[in-house]
Amino acid sequence: MCGIVGYVGQNEAAPILLDGLARLEYRGYDSAGMAVYHDGEIEIVKAKGRLRVLRELTNNGLDLKGTIGIGHTRWATHGEPSVTNSHPHFNKDKSIVVVHNGIIENHQPLRDRLIRKGYRFISDTDTEVVAHMLDNYYNGDPLEAISKVMTRIEGSYALGVLFKDHPGEMYAVRKDSPLIVGVSDEGNFIASDIPAILNHTRNVYFIDNMEIVKLTREAVAFYNIDKEEIEKTMTVIDWDMEAAEKGGYEHFMLKEIYEQPKAVRDTINPRIKDGEIVIDEWHMTEEEVQNLNKIFIVACGSAYHAGISGKYVIEGIARIPVEVDVASEFRYRDPIIDDNSLVIVISQSGETADSLAALREAQRKGVKVLGIVNVVGSSIAREADSVLYTWAGLEIAVATTKAYSTQLAALYLLAIYLGNKRGKLEYAQYKQMVEELQELPDKIQSLLGDKERIQWFASKFAASRDIFYVGRGVDYATCMEGSLKLKEISYIHSEAYAAGELKHGTISLVEDGILVASVLTQPQLYEKTVSNMVEVKARGAYVMALTNIGNYDVEDVANFTIYIPKTNPWFTTSLAIIPLQLFAYYVSLARGLDVDKPRNLAKSVTVE
Ligand code: F6R
């Protein structure tokens, strides 16, 4: 989604804005622009396409003079990607300029009203409404105009604003779209995400909903919507630029695939003390745990797939019914939830608009929400009743890998914890599961050693038109994520099917030479899935098997086999997903695609 960077300080702004925007590229964008204040004028430069174009237009920012400015990368929602629709947007005489991340939902009636008042629109964006509304309410006091606009616009927004007659001042606000403020001796910053400013400072403030910030070279001041000054606490970021760099890997995705053993270890180990699972962050009383009668897991994309694996595991180990919902459905379907339910919202970014709305919907119904979140201080982390952080660290590649793996680990922790507390596990069983959990990182590590073979296999299928994934139970959940990984970065059509469903229609899609990846790690379902492999092979499919070490008879049917180390069957997604991530990565690489920034996708989906 869109990225915002703003700077006011003693240095030239444009090169700092370009550098910051480059560090937000992972969020996804299709055009970019900057506005810089100099000599009583605000100069605006915009470009369609990659940041490179904006760099060329401004001679790497050197031709755009001035020490205060705002920059933006746009991911088109209202209006096609074009120079006119890219930000910054401005009022009639370019005395007020705005960059925006999010969606103004009531932009159409506001636009109609402004047109009736004589305002002329030049773009198709919802954002331009904000520029003209600021103009409409402005009487020399930026705070006054901003707060009036905030009470009238609906939807989600992070805004950066410059006023020509307030030189040296930058304003920013947010509601449901991420925005942070960075402070340093060399100047002050606004940004959509921390990496954009980490080269300059580690001292940040997280802006809360409906708060306004005023930044000058020397100071930042925070206000509520009533323009009363408020105090905020500064956070010192403890990770550094290294985390935001490729460190010798060709792509962030490969780097992040390789970081999975550490990410999973960092998520599990702090929660195991003397061989027992301790989840201090989860504020549930003993009684609430005992009375729990249903869990809802709500998330989007890969986080939703982690939730599906979680459903099998929690139901299997703790014997609590689990419903898994896509957040965009949950938020509107008026789910039936009682006081003894728990809602778990899973999100890497902690800013996904639908997941955040689902969290609020659950809380509105009086139910406690547990967030499983990666980004510390994000909206979901702050609004959830309890947060279980997944310590994956900064994830840059759009296609998630390590965050997904840590989400699985967090769900396993919860399942075993609940299974033990509710007396569903023998003590010896419980202890063994905890041990097996701790062994997962080393097993993931061992799978990474097989990458050359997978690369070779991926090159054989890089020109495929369709690829299918089939499995049963937990393996079906693994297939869903494997298939998503492939389609999002290779643009090859792919579907995941419950292997038992094939005969009910899907098998008609199978033709000569098509790759069917079969995942079969569940001992009680193994023979069933082998039968499904035989069926597709008989219709010409090339069959890949992904199964547990020792199941060597699978080679009687499979054309290509990948073995995963033995583990508790509930935890096999954590292992089986690794070769599927590598496969997707190498297919994308073989097709010469932009692995880290696939087309049309954004890392943090902050609009509905
Ligand atoms: C796929 C992917 C997306 C995200 C989804 C939710 O690789 O990354 O499907 O999983 O957009 O994002 P978060 O976890 O940030 O809520």
Residues whose N, C-alpha, C, O or C-beta is under 5 A from the ligand:
A	BS01	F6R	C300 G301 S302 A303 I346 S347 Q348 S349 G350 T352 V398 A399 T400 K603 V605
